Amino acid sequence: MELRVTESTENELSIEIAGEDHTFMNVLKGTLLEHDDITAATYDVNPEQSGGQTEPILTIKTVEGVDPLEALEEAAADVRGKTTAFRDAFEAAA
């Protein structure tokens, strides 16, 4: 996975997440939206015909005073926790 910040302000972040598809992006977006300090989270994957962008770009908007990069870090930790809990439950059930 390769990350590249494409735009960053005090309350908004756009970051390209190379090598990922809708599956991962939907999980990350959904986890971001579970946080009260996130006002918007979306991603865009344009087909090659519409200007050449093929990697997803995640855009995060936060409430005043919340660093969007830190919010992304928290959401990534939440995703990791959820996948670990799922793996543990799966292994216990097997």
C-alpha positions, 0 to 999 in steps of 0.5 A: 500500500502506498499513500500520497497526500494530494491536498491538506488543510486544517480540517480536510485531507485528500490522500491517494491510497495506491493498490486498494479497491472498493472493498478496503475503501468502503471499510475505511470510509465506514469506520471514519463515519462512525466517529463524531468528529468526522463531518464527511468521508468519501472516496473516488476511483475514476476510470482511466478514461476520465483523466487517468486517475486509477487509484482511489483518493480518500477525502476526509473533513473534520470538525474544527480543531480535529486534525484529519490525519490523526482522525485517519490514524484512529480509524485505521486502528479501529479497522485493525481492531475489528479485523483482529476481533473477527479473526479471533472469533473465527478461529474460536468457532473453527 
